[in-house]
Amino acid sequence: MTEQVGKKKVVLATRNAGKVREMNRLFAELDWEVVSVADFPDAPEVEEDGATFEANAVKKAKTIAEFLQLPAIGDDSGLEVDALHGEPGVYSARFAGENATDEENYRKLLDKLSDVPLEKRTARFRCTLAYVEPDKEPVIATGTCEGAIAHTPVGTNGFGYDPVFFLPGRLKHMAEISPEEKNQISHRAQAMCELLDKLRER
């Protein structure tokens, strides 16, 4: 795959507005026409019932690519907390229930970690991306961002667990840094860089 990749329309297989904004920023330097699956009202909802981030990402990308007959990128990401043996993991977006808000999710997390000292609150964001063209095998990429779960939320940028995710190297919460800085260090940015490298090699 060469420069022609840049001329393709690519569908982001998510209706999460925060993810769409982040990924559009990451694609800004490329000549890809990036659209959200929300732009296709007839596109099916894809149930995230896989046991891993990769399984969910591939399922979303394959379903949307086949339905729309366009290249699609499926994304599944979440938070892994070591003191909770990797929870909430694939259940990050619905940790406090199917229709839970971001705040409800991270409040539940803080409650579960209430007696855990900071040095044992290590965690990471993990993102898996799957790029699928109709009737072709998926290209998989993964990225992580290491940190710790703070005792209280700080910051108003970002979404999800960003207000309680502390970045020791920057002495800031993820929700305190700018979108530009986040796109340099985030799990999604790392996964995107790996994905683009793999696509250029095809």
N, C-alpha and C positions, 0 to 999 in steps of 0.2 A: 504494500500500500504506500503510495507516494503523496505528492502534493494534492492529488485529487481528493484525498480524504477531506481536505479543508473546504471543499465545495459541496459537501453533502449536508443535507438536512438531518439533524440528529434529534431524537425525541428523548427528553429526560423523563423516565418512567416514574415520576413522582408528582403528587399534588401538594407537597409540602413547600409553601412559599419561601420559607427560609432556605431550604436546600436549593431551590431554583435560583434564588438571588446569589447564593454563594457560588454555585457552579457556573452561572453566567459570568460572574467576575473572573473565574478561573479560565473560562473559554475566551475571554475578551481578546487575547493576543492571537487567537486563531481565526481563520476565515470560515468557521463553521456557522451554519444557521441553526441555532439551538432554540428549540421550542419545548414547552412543557406538555405533558400528556393532558393537562387540564384544558389545553386548546382543542382537544378532540373529545367532544361531549359523548360520543358513542363508544369511546374506548372502555374496555372492561376494567372493573376494580380487581386488583390482584391481591388475594389474601396472603399475608406474610406468615405462613405456617411452617416455614423451614426451621430446622434445628440450629442452623448456622447463618451468619451474615451472608456467606457466599451463596448458599442455597436460595435465600430470599432474593438476593440481587439478580441471580441468573433467572429465576422464575419470572421476576418482573420484566427484565429486559426481553426475554424470549417471548413472553405473552404479548407485549406491546409491539415488538418488531414484527411478529407474525400477523397480528391483527391489522397494523397500519402499513405493513410492507415497507417499512423504513428502518434504518439503523436506530437502535435504542440503547440507552444507558440505564441500567438498573443500579440503584444505590441502596445498600443497607448499612446502617451504622448504629452505633450505640456506645454505651459506657460500660466498662468492665472494672469492678471494684474488687481489689484483692481480698479485703477483709470479708467480703460477701461471696467469696469463691466464684468471682466473675459476674455476679449479678450487677445490674439488671440485664446486661447482655442484649439478646435479641428482643427482649421485652421492654427495652428502655422507653419507647414511646408510649407504652401502656402499663408502666410499672404500677401506677396507682389506679388502674382501671382502663377499660376500653376507650372511654372518652375523656380521660384525664388531661388537665392542662399541664403545661410545662411546670408551673409552680407546684401543683399537686404532686407531680412526679418527684421533683427534687426535695420537697418537704418530707415525703415518705422516706427517701434515701437518707436525709439528715436524721430522721427519727431512728432508723435502723442502725445508724452509726453513732448514736448519741454518747455511748460509753467507750468509743474507740479513740485512742489518742492519735494526734496528727501524724506521727511517724508511721503509724500502721494504716493510714487512710490512703495509701497509694492506689492509683487508678489510671486508666487510659481510655481515651476515645479511640475506637476502631472503626474504620470504614472499608467496605469492600465494594468495588465497582465492577460491573459486568457490561462489556460492550458487545452487542449482538447485532449482526446483520441477518436478515431473513435467510433461513436454511443454512446458516454457517455456525461453526462452533464458537462459543463465547470466548472473549479475551478478558481475563480476570486480573485485577490489581487490588492491592490492599495497602492501607496506610494507618499509622498509629500516632497518637500524641500523648506523651506521658505527663502525669501530674499527680495531684492529690485532691481529695475532697475536703473543702474547707468546712468550718463549723457553722458559718453563716453566709448567705448569699450577698454578693457585691457586684455592682455594675448593671448596666442596662443594654449593652450591645449583645448581639448574637441571639441565640434561642436555646431551647432544651435545657441541658444541665450547665450551660456556660456560666451562670452566676455562682455556682458552687464549685467549679473546677479551677483549682489553683495551679498556676504555672510557676514552679520554684525558680526556674531560670530567669524569669522576668519579675518575680515578686508581685504578680498581679493575677487577678481572676481572669478567666477567658472572656467574661462579659465586660471587662474593662478595656480591652485592647481594640484597636480600630479594625474594620473589616480588611483593610490592606495588610495589616500585620498578621491577622488571623489566617489570611490566605497564604502566608509564607510558612506557617508552622502547623496548620490544622491537619488532622487525620485525613480529611477529604482532599486537601491540597496535596498531601503526600501520595495518596492513592491516584489522584489525577495525573501527577507527574509520572508515576510508574505506568499508568495506562497509556499516556501519550507516547512514552518511550517504546512501549510494546507495539503500538499501532504504527509508529514510524519504521519499525524493523520488519513489518510484514511485506 
